[in-house]
Amino acid sequence: MATKEEILALYEEVAAQEEQLCYSAFSKQDALTLGLRLVKEARARQADLAIEIGVNGVVWFSALVGNANADNQRWMARKRRVVEMKEMSSYRYGLYLQLRDQTIADQGLDPVLMTDKGGGFPIRLAGTGVIGYVCVSGLPHTEDHAIICDALKNVLHLEEA
């Protein structure tokens, strides 16, 4: 069991990732580039992974890699709702709840529709804010978060980030 200090450190690390891994502009071509990078990462890891990228309520990229299926899509929907409502990654929201010893239900939200697990990440424009999301499902939730960060670092040319 992680201590509050360890959870806080993770929370701050994830918040910093969200600030750093942002775009100056985001187009359908950017969604395709990011989506295909995630497909490549999933194949390299031999992972079953569902991937979805959306902007302003419209899906711009969707893929199922390996044996990813409808269950993974349902998990992505739960992660997407958190990103859209809270404008933060689903992983950071989970850490936020842990820091407060709360659950999604304690926040007045439906745990059937939302989750505190990693794998949903905001698409943020510098100087503008959150305009969309990238979600994945298929790996353990911390790895779902990490594969998104790795792909964003690659496509944003921030390999050392």
N, C-alpha and C positions, 0 to 999 in steps of 0.2 A: 504494500500500500504506500503510495507516494505521500510525502509530507506536503503541507500547505505551501512551504517555501519552494519545493520542487514543482508543484502545480503552477504556482505563480511564475516561476522562471519559464516553464513551458508556455504559459499564456503569453508572456511578454515576447518570447521567441516567435510564436505564431503570429502575433500582432505585427511584429517587425517584418515577417515574411509577406504579410498582406500589403503592407505599405510599400515594400521594395518591389514586389512582383506585380507591378502595374504597367499599364500601357499609356502611351501618349494619345493614341487613337486605336480603335478596334473595328476591323472590317470583317466581312464574311470570309475573305481570304485569310485573315488572322485566325478566325475560328477553325478553318480547314487546316491550316498549318499546325495549330495547337492540337487539334483532334488527331491528325495523322501522327504527330509526335507521340501522343499517348498510345495510339495503336502500336507504334514501333516499340515503345517502352514495355507494353504488355506482352508483346510477342517475344521480346528479348528475355523477359522474366518467365516466359511460358505461363503467363497468368490468364485466367478467365476474367475478363474485365468488361463491364458496361461503361460507356462513356457518353456524356451529353454536355453540350455547350449551348447556352441560350443567352439572348439579349432582349431586354424589354418584353419578356413573356413569349418570345418566339424561339423555337429550337433551330439553331443554325448548324449543328453537327450532332450526329448520333451514330454510335457503332456498338456492336457486340463482338467481342474478341473471344475466341475459343468457345468454351461452354457457358459463357455468360447468358443469362436468361431473364425472363419476366420478373423473377424475384429480385434480381439485381436492379432492374428498372424501378421497382417499387421502392427499394432502398434509396436510389438516386432521387426520387421524387421527394422523399422525406428530407434528404439533405438539402435539396434545392429550396424547399420551403423555408428552411432555417436561414440560408444565405439571403434569400429575397426579403425575408421579414427583418432579420437582425443586421443585415449588411456586414456580415463577418463570416468566416469559415465555420462550418459545422463543428470542426474540431475545437476551435477557439470557444465557441458557444458551450461545448461540453466542459471545457476547462473552467469557463466562467461559472457554470452551475456547480462544479466541484468545489470551487473556492467559496461558494456560499452554502455548501451542503444542501443543495436544492436539486430538484428534478424538473423536467419539462412540465409535468403536471403542476408542480408548485408555482410555476410561472403562469398558470392559467391556459396552457397550450395542450393540445391533444397529442399524446405520445404515439398514437397510431398514425398521425399525419406528419409528425416531425421527429427528428432524432438528434441526439447529442454526440453522434459518432462522426469521425472524420471522413472526408471524401467529397465535401462540398466546399468550393472555394470561390470567393467573389472575383469577378472581372471588374477591375477598378481602373478608371481613367484618371491620370494625374490632373489635379485641379478641378475635377468634376465629381468624382465619387463612383459608387458602384452602379454599373449599367447591366450587369449580367452575372452569369455563373458558369463554372465548369464543375461537373460532378462525375465521380467514378464510383463503382462498387464491384467488389470481387475479391479484394485482398483484405487482410486484417485492417481495421479502420485507420490505424496510424500509418500503415503502408499506403492506403488509398490517398491519404493526405500527402504523403511524401512523393508519390509518383506524380501528382499534380504539380507540386513545387519543383521537382526535377525537370518536368517538361516545360514549365514556364521559364525556369532559369535558362534552359536550352534555347527556346524560341526568342527570348528577350536578350540573349547573348550575355547572360549574367552567370556563367558557369562557376565563378568563384564566390557567388553570393551565398 
